[in-house]
């Protein structure tokens, strides 16, 4: 997509076409600033990118939804005049523990959660209530999630409910995870429940790709340009100030640059201009990769949208049956199931090919669902993300890079900087637009 020339200034280059980068570009366009988005992939969207299923419809490579209290993404949708495309539905959450599936969608389900004693069920309910009453999250920064959850709910509640989930997601890094991370997760989900206690989630008609396309159209219609298949390879500086971005397609002049990929990518991009100490600061935050196996089935697998797998020996931490949220008719009548696993990028399973990934997961899926048969699978897909989850450790706020980088005119807006919230499209939009507003103010003072 190309734009017309809007003036003598090169404007801003945004590196990365995920929701952060697109939101930043959109905001810059609103500020009347020329903008170019550089995206190395074939399409924009980042971790919310999509692919085409057999029916011809688009589906996210990694499962996505919004909570009803995700106000930043909803504000953007209103600005794009797309409110009618937001779908709001009640969902069902369950938990697999000790060879049994328990429904945990409402407070009454909690009272029937036989994996815990009655006293521990009360403790679990009290824990969830206490989480929502936390006023100062900074008081939790020096606590691990494990220590805090044990303090609130006791050892047995932790063993049954929380430990398998933390171990399943973070593996050996689980003891390092901050109480702030789990606090925000629980607060966010609790805030998306109706008066009856049931969770309600939101989705975009036609999938997140449909919203991405609206964002792209809004950017291009305002004179911006979006370059896909374009890899940023370095920055060019003049007297310590950025003047251009080098790419595999040529050089893009720039008055300022917003960099949105993961910090290791940022370090490689900016490394020639940073000190060893500055580079080391970008390496302090660890990341987990993700492998997402998607099954297209000819029938329904379960009646749950979200099934937490509370057994860390399984090769996936969740079974997300997307078509218990968005109807199968949207995907040619097929049921869509995501099996998600977080793991270190150097783990042998991250490098398995698609068929080997399927073969590894199927026996475990059959343990949870004894009725499941292999011939239910019409098609399978596997997607991988090298930097899927920053590991939020104790005192995380001390590690987060500043928005303003050490290079004049270069600004950082990565998912590792989303805190105390966890990464997600809602906060990507918030931080992308906030970064753009700061850059626009800097440009007015220094360039325009």
C-alpha positions as CSV (number, residue, x, y, z in Angstrom):
1,X,0.0,0.0,0.0
2,X,1.4,3.4,-1.0
3,X,0.7,6.9,0.1
4,X,1.0,10.2,-1.6
5,X,3.6,12.7,-0.5
6,X,2.2,14.8,2.4
7,X,5.1,17.2,2.8
8,X,8.9,17.8,3.0
9,X,9.4,15.7,6.2
10,X,10.1,12.0,6.0
11,X,7.8,11.4,9.0
12,X,7.8,8.3,11.2
13,X,8.7,4.7,10.4
14,X,6.9,2.2,12.6
15,X,8.7,-1.2,12.7
16,X,6.3,-4.0,13.2
17,X,2.8,-4.4,11.9
18,X,1.1,-5.9,15.0
19,X,-1.7,-4.2,16.9
20,X,0.9,-1.9,18.6
21,X,2.4,-0.8,15.4
22,X,-0.9,-0.3,13.6
23,X,-2.4,1.6,16.5
24,X,0.7,3.8,16.6
25,X,0.5,4.4,12.9
26,X,-3.2,5.2,13.1
27,X,-2.7,7.7,15.9
28,X,0.2,9.4,14.0
29,X,-2.1,9.8,11.0
30,X,-4.7,11.5,13.2
31,X,-1.9,13.8,14.3
32,X,-1.3,14.7,10.7
33,X,2.1,13.0,10.5
34,X,3.4,11.0,7.6
35,X,3.9,7.3,8.6
36,X,5.2,4.1,7.1
37,X,4.7,0.7,8.7
38,X,7.3,-1.9,8.0
39,X,6.2,-5.5,8.5
40,X,8.4,-8.5,7.8
41,X,5.5,-10.9,7.4
42,X,3.2,-11.3,4.4
43,X,0.4,-9.7,6.4
44,X,0.0,-7.5,9.4
45,X,-1.5,-8.5,12.7
46,X,1.4,-9.8,14.7
47,X,0.4,-12.5,17.1
48,X,-3.2,-11.8,16.0
49,X,-2.4,-12.7,12.3
50,X,-4.6,-15.1,10.6
51,X,-4.8,-17.8,8.0
52,X,-7.4,-19.3,5.7
53,X,-9.2,-22.4,6.8
54,X,-10.7,-24.9,4.3
55,X,-14.0,-23.0,4.2
56,X,-12.2,-20.0,2.9
57,X,-12.8,-18.0,6.1
58,X,-10.0,-16.4,8.1
59,X,-9.0,-17.6,11.5
60,X,-6.4,-16.4,14.0
61,X,-3.1,-18.4,14.1
62,X,-3.2,-18.1,17.9
63,X,-6.6,-17.9,19.7
64,X,-7.9,-14.4,20.6
65,X,-10.8,-12.8,22.3
66,X,-11.5,-9.6,24.3
67,X,-12.8,-9.1,27.8
68,X,-15.8,-6.8,28.3
69,X,-13.5,-4.4,30.2
70,X,-11.0,-4.0,27.4
71,X,-11.8,-0.4,26.9
72,X,-8.9,0.7,24.7
73,X,-9.7,-1.7,21.8
74,X,-13.4,-0.9,22.1
75,X,-12.7,2.8,21.9
76,X,-10.7,2.2,18.7
77,X,-13.5,0.1,17.3
78,X,-15.9,2.9,17.9
79,X,-13.6,5.4,16.1
80,X,-13.5,3.0,13.2
81,X,-17.3,2.9,13.2
82,X,-17.3,-0.8,13.6
83,X,-19.2,-1.3,16.9
84,X,-21.9,-3.4,15.1
85,X,-19.2,-6.0,14.3
86,X,-18.4,-6.7,18.0
87,X,-19.9,-10.0,19.1
88,X,-20.5,-10.5,22.9
89,X,-21.2,-14.0,24.2
90,X,-21.3,-15.9,27.5
91,X,-18.6,-18.6,27.6
92,X,-18.0,-21.7,29.5
93,X,-14.7,-22.4,31.4
94,X,-13.7,-25.8,32.6
95,X,-10.7,-27.4,34.3
96,X,-9.2,-30.9,33.7
97,X,-7.7,-32.3,36.9
98,X,-6.9,-35.8,38.0
99,X,-8.6,-37.5,35.0
100,X,-11.8,-35.5,35.3
101,X,-13.3,-32.4,33.7
102,X,-14.9,-29.9,36.1
103,X,-17.0,-27.0,34.9
104,X,-15.9,-23.7,36.5
105,X,-17.9,-21.1,34.7
106,X,-20.0,-19.7,37.6
107,X,-19.8,-19.3,41.4
108,X,-22.2,-22.3,41.7
109,X,-19.8,-24.4,39.7
110,X,-17.1,-23.6,42.2
111,X,-19.3,-24.9,45.0
112,X,-19.5,-28.2,43.2
113,X,-15.7,-28.4,42.5
114,X,-15.1,-31.8,44.1
115,X,-11.4,-31.7,43.5
116,X,-11.2,-29.5,46.6
117,X,-12.7,-29.9,50.0
118,X,-15.6,-27.6,50.9
119,X,-13.4,-25.5,53.0
120,X,-10.8,-25.1,50.2
121,X,-13.6,-24.2,47.7
122,X,-14.5,-21.4,50.1
123,X,-10.8,-20.4,50.2
124,X,-10.6,-20.4,46.4
125,X,-13.7,-18.2,46.2
126,X,-12.3,-15.9,48.8
127,X,-9.0,-15.7,46.9
128,X,-10.8,-14.6,43.7
129,X,-12.7,-11.9,45.7
130,X,-9.5,-10.7,47.4
131,X,-7.7,-10.3,44.1
132,X,-10.3,-7.8,42.9
133,X,-9.9,-5.8,46.1
134,X,-6.1,-5.2,45.6
135,X,-5.7,-1.5,45.3
136,X,-1.9,-1.1,45.1
137,X,-0.3,-3.7,42.8
138,X,3.1,-2.4,43.6
139,X,2.9,-4.0,47.0
140,X,2.9,-7.4,45.1
141,X,6.1,-6.8,43.1
142,X,8.4,-8.5,45.5
143,X,6.2,-11.5,45.9
144,X,6.2,-14.6,43.6
145,X,2.9,-15.8,42.3
146,X,3.4,-19.0,44.3
147,X,4.0,-17.3,47.6
148,X,1.0,-14.9,47.2
149,X,-1.4,-17.6,46.0
150,X,-0.5,-19.8,48.9
151,X,-1.0,-17.0,51.3
152,X,-4.4,-16.2,50.0
153,X,-5.8,-19.7,49.3
154,X,-3.6,-22.2,51.1
155,X,-1.4,-25.0,49.9
156,X,-4.0,-27.4,48.7
157,X,-5.8,-24.8,46.6
158,X,-2.4,-23.9,45.1
159,X,-1.5,-27.5,44.4
160,X,-4.8,-28.3,42.7
161,X,-5.6,-25.1,40.8
162,X,-2.6,-22.8,40.4
163,X,0.6,-24.8,40.4
164,X,-0.4,-27.0,37.4
165,X,-1.3,-23.9,35.4
166,X,1.9,-22.0,36.3
167,X,4.0,-25.0,35.7
168,X,2.2,-25.8,32.5
169,X,2.7,-22.4,31.1
170,X,6.1,-21.3,32.5
171,X,7.8,-24.7,33.1
172,X,11.0,-24.3,35.2
173,X,10.5,-20.5,35.2
174,X,7.2,-20.8,37.2
175,X,8.8,-20.1,40.6
176,X,10.1,-16.8,39.2
177,X,6.7,-15.5,38.0
178,X,5.5,-12.4,39.8
179,X,2.4,-12.1,41.9
180,X,1.6,-9.1,39.8
181,X,1.2,-11.2,36.7
182,X,-1.4,-13.6,38.2
183,X,-3.1,-10.7,40.0
184,X,-3.8,-9.0,36.7
185,X,-4.9,-12.2,35.0
186,X,-7.5,-12.9,37.7
187,X,-8.6,-9.2,37.9
188,X,-9.1,-9.0,34.2
189,X,-11.2,-12.2,34.0
190,X,-13.2,-11.3,37.1
191,X,-14.0,-7.9,35.6
192,X,-15.5,-9.6,32.5
193,X,-18.2,-11.4,34.5
194,X,-21.9,-10.5,34.5
195,X,-24.2,-10.1,37.5
196,X,-24.8,-13.9,37.4
197,X,-21.0,-14.5,37.8
198,X,-20.7,-16.0,34.2
199,X,-17.9,-14.8,32.0
200,X,-18.7,-12.8,28.9
201,X,-16.1,-12.3,26.1
202,X,-16.0,-10.4,22.9
203,X,-15.0,-11.2,19.4
204,X,-15.0,-9.4,16.0
205,X,-17.3,-10.5,13.3
206,X,-15.1,-12.1,10.6
207,X,-12.2,-12.5,13.0
208,X,-9.4,-10.2,14.1
209,X,-8.2,-10.0,10.5
210,X,-11.4,-8.0,9.7
211,X,-10.5,-5.4,12.3
212,X,-6.9,-5.3,11.1
213,X,-8.1,-4.5,7.6
214,X,-10.2,-1.6,8.9
215,X,-7.1,-0.3,10.7
216,X,-5.1,-0.6,7.5
217,X,-7.7,1.2,5.5
218,X,-7.9,4.0,8.1
219,X,-4.1,4.4,7.9
220,X,-3.8,4.4,4.1
221,X,-6.9,6.6,3.6
222,X,-5.0,9.2,5.7
223,X,-1.9,9.1,3.6
224,X,0.1,6.4,5.5
225,X,1.7,3.4,3.8
226,X,2.1,-0.2,4.9
227,X,5.0,-2.3,3.6
228,X,4.7,-6.0,4.1
229,X,7.4,-8.5,3.3
230,X,9.9,-5.8,4.4
231,X,12.5,-6.5,7.1
232,X,14.1,-3.7,9.0
233,X,17.8,-4.5,9.2
234,X,19.3,-1.5,11.0
235,X,19.1,2.2,11.8
236,X,21.1,5.1,10.3
237,X,22.1,7.9,12.6
238,X,23.5,11.4,12.1
239,X,25.1,12.9,15.1
240,X,23.4,10.5,17.4
241,X,19.9,11.0,16.0
242,X,18.0,8.6,13.8
243,X,17.6,9.6,10.2
244,X,16.6,6.4,8.4
245,X,15.7,2.8,8.7
246,X,17.6,0.3,6.5
247,X,15.5,-2.6,5.2
248,X,15.9,-5.5,2.8
249,X,13.9,-3.4,0.3
250,X,16.0,-0.2,0.6
251,X,16.4,2.7,3.0
252,X,13.4,4.6,4.4
253,X,14.2,8.2,5.6
254,X,12.8,9.0,9.1
255,X,12.4,11.9,11.5
256,X,11.6,9.3,14.2
257,X,11.1,5.6,14.6
258,X,8.8,3.5,16.8
259,X,10.1,0.0,17.3
260,X,7.5,-2.6,18.4
261,X,9.0,-6.2,18.1
262,X,10.3,-8.2,21.0
263,X,13.4,-6.9,22.9
264,X,15.9,-9.4,21.4
265,X,14.9,-8.2,18.0
266,X,15.2,-4.6,19.1
267,X,18.7,-5.3,20.4
268,X,19.8,-6.8,17.1
269,X,18.3,-3.8,15.2
270,X,19.9,-1.2,17.4
271,X,22.9,-3.0,18.6
272,X,25.5,-1.1,16.6
273,X,24.5,2.1,18.3
274,X,24.2,0.9,21.9
275,X,26.7,0.2,24.7
276,X,27.2,-3.3,26.1
277,X,25.4,-2.2,29.3
278,X,22.4,-1.0,27.3
279,X,22.2,-4.2,25.3
280,X,22.5,-6.2,28.5
281,X,19.5,-4.4,29.9
282,X,17.4,-5.5,26.9
283,X,18.4,-9.1,27.6
284,X,17.1,-9.2,31.2
285,X,13.6,-10.0,30.3
286,X,13.1,-13.6,29.3
287,X,10.6,-14.8,26.7
288,X,8.7,-18.1,26.1
289,X,7.8,-19.3,22.7
290,X,4.5,-20.8,21.7
291,X,3.4,-23.7,19.6
292,X,-0.3,-23.7,18.7
293,X,-1.9,-26.8,17.1
294,X,-5.2,-26.1,15.5
295,X,-7.6,-28.9,14.6
296,X,-10.5,-28.7,12.2
297,X,-12.9,-31.4,13.3
298,X,-16.0,-32.7,11.7
299,X,-17.8,-32.6,15.1
300,X,-17.8,-31.0,18.5
301,X,-15.2,-32.0,21.0
302,X,-16.8,-30.6,24.2
303,X,-19.2,-28.0,25.5
304,X,-16.4,-25.8,26.9
305,X,-14.8,-22.8,25.3
306,X,-11.8,-22.7,27.5
307,X,-10.5,-25.9,29.2
308,X,-7.5,-25.4,31.6
309,X,-5.3,-28.5,31.6
310,X,-4.2,-28.8,35.2
311,X,-1.5,-31.4,34.5
312,X,1.9,-30.0,33.7
313,X,3.0,-33.3,32.2
314,X,0.6,-32.6,29.2
315,X,2.1,-31.0,26.1
316,X,-0.5,-28.2,26.1
317,X,-1.8,-26.0,28.9
318,X,-5.2,-25.3,27.4
319,X,-7.8,-26.7,25.0
320,X,-9.7,-23.8,23.5
321,X,-12.7,-24.8,21.4
322,X,-13.2,-21.7,19.4
323,X,-16.5,-22.9,17.9
324,X,-18.0,-22.9,21.4
325,X,-17.6,-19.2,21.1
326,X,-17.9,-18.4,17.4
327,X,-20.4,-20.8,15.7
328,X,-19.1,-23.6,13.4
329,X,-21.2,-22.3,10.6
330,X,-18.5,-19.5,10.3
331,X,-16.0,-22.2,9.3
332,X,-17.9,-24.4,7.0
333,X,-19.5,-26.4,9.8
334,X,-16.2,-27.5,11.3
335,X,-15.3,-27.4,14.9
336,X,-12.1,-25.5,15.6
337,X,-9.9,-26.5,18.5
338,X,-6.7,-24.9,19.6
339,X,-4.1,-26.8,21.7
340,X,-1.6,-24.2,23.1
341,X,1.8,-24.8,24.6
342,X,4.3,-22.3,25.9
343,X,8.0,-23.5,26.0
344,X,11.5,-22.2,25.7
345,X,12.5,-21.7,22.1
346,X,15.4,-24.1,22.5
347,X,13.1,-26.9,23.6
348,X,13.1,-29.9,21.2
349,X,9.3,-29.8,20.7
350,X,9.5,-26.2,19.4
351,X,11.3,-27.6,16.3
352,X,9.0,-30.5,15.6
353,X,7.4,-30.5,12.2
354,X,3.6,-30.1,12.0
355,X,2.8,-33.8,11.7
356,X,5.1,-34.8,14.6
357,X,3.5,-32.1,16.7
358,X,0.1,-33.6,16.0
359,X,1.2,-37.1,16.8
360,X,2.7,-36.0,20.0
361,X,-0.5,-34.3,21.2
362,X,-3.1,-36.8,20.1
363,X,-2.6,-39.4,22.9
364,X,-3.0,-36.7,25.5
365,X,-6.1,-35.3,23.9
366,X,-7.6,-38.8,24.0
367,X,-6.9,-39.1,27.7
368,X,-9.0,-36.0,28.3
369,X,-11.7,-36.9,25.8
370,X,-12.0,-40.7,25.6
371,X,-14.6,-40.5,22.9
372,X,-12.3,-38.6,20.6
373,X,-11.2,-40.4,17.4
374,X,-8.5,-39.5,15.0
375,X,-10.8,-39.7,12.0
376,X,-12.7,-36.6,13.5
377,X,-9.7,-34.5,12.2
378,X,-10.3,-33.0,8.8
379,X,-7.2,-30.9,8.8
380,X,-4.6,-29.6,11.2
381,X,-2.4,-26.6,11.3
382,X,0.6,-25.7,13.5
383,X,1.8,-22.1,14.2
384,X,4.8,-21.1,16.1
385,X,5.9,-17.8,17.7
386,X,9.4,-17.3,19.0
387,X,8.6,-14.4,21.3
388,X,5.1,-15.1,22.6
389,X,5.2,-14.4,26.3
390,X,7.5,-12.2,28.3
391,X,8.2,-13.7,31.7
392,X,7.0,-11.3,34.3
393,X,9.3,-11.8,37.3
394,X,9.5,-10.1,40.7
395,X,10.4,-6.4,40.5
396,X,9.6,-6.5,36.8
397,X,9.1,-2.7,36.6
398,X,12.8,-2.3,37.3
399,X,13.7,-4.1,34.1
400,X,11.3,-2.5,31.6
401,X,13.0,-0.3,29.0
402,X,11.8,3.3,28.8
403,X,9.6,4.4,25.9
404,X,12.4,6.8,24.8
405,X,15.4,4.7,23.7
406,X,19.1,5.8,24.2
407,X,19.0,6.9,20.5
408,X,17.4,10.3,19.9
409,X,14.2,9.9,17.9
410,X,13.8,6.2,18.5
411,X,11.0,5.0,20.7
412,X,10.2,1.5,22.0
413,X,6.7,0.1,22.4
414,X,7.0,-3.7,22.8
415,X,4.7,-6.2,24.5
416,X,7.4,-6.6,27.2
417,X,6.7,-3.0,28.3
418,X,3.0,-3.7,28.9
419,X,2.8,-3.7,32.7
420,X,1.2,-4.4,35.2
421,X,-1.1,-5.8,32.6
422,X,-0.2,-8.8,30.5
423,X,0.3,-8.6,26.7
424,X,-2.8,-8.5,24.5
425,X,-4.4,-6.5,21.7
426,X,-6.2,-4.1,24.1
427,X,-3.0,-3.0,25.8
428,X,-1.1,-3.1,22.5
429,X,-3.6,-0.5,21.2
430,X,-3.3,1.6,24.4
431,X,0.5,1.6,24.3
432,X,0.8,2.1,20.6
433,X,-1.4,5.2,20.6
434,X,0.4,6.5,23.7
435,X,3.8,6.1,22.1
436,X,2.5,7.9,18.9
437,X,1.3,10.8,21.0
438,X,4.7,11.2,22.6
439,X,6.5,11.0,19.3
440,X,4.1,13.5,17.7
441,X,4.8,16.0,20.6
442,X,8.6,15.4,20.2
443,X,8.4,16.0,16.4
444,X,6.4,19.3,16.9
445,X,9.2,20.5,19.2
446,X,12.1,19.3,17.2
447,X,11.2,19.0,13.5
448,X,7.9,20.5,12.4
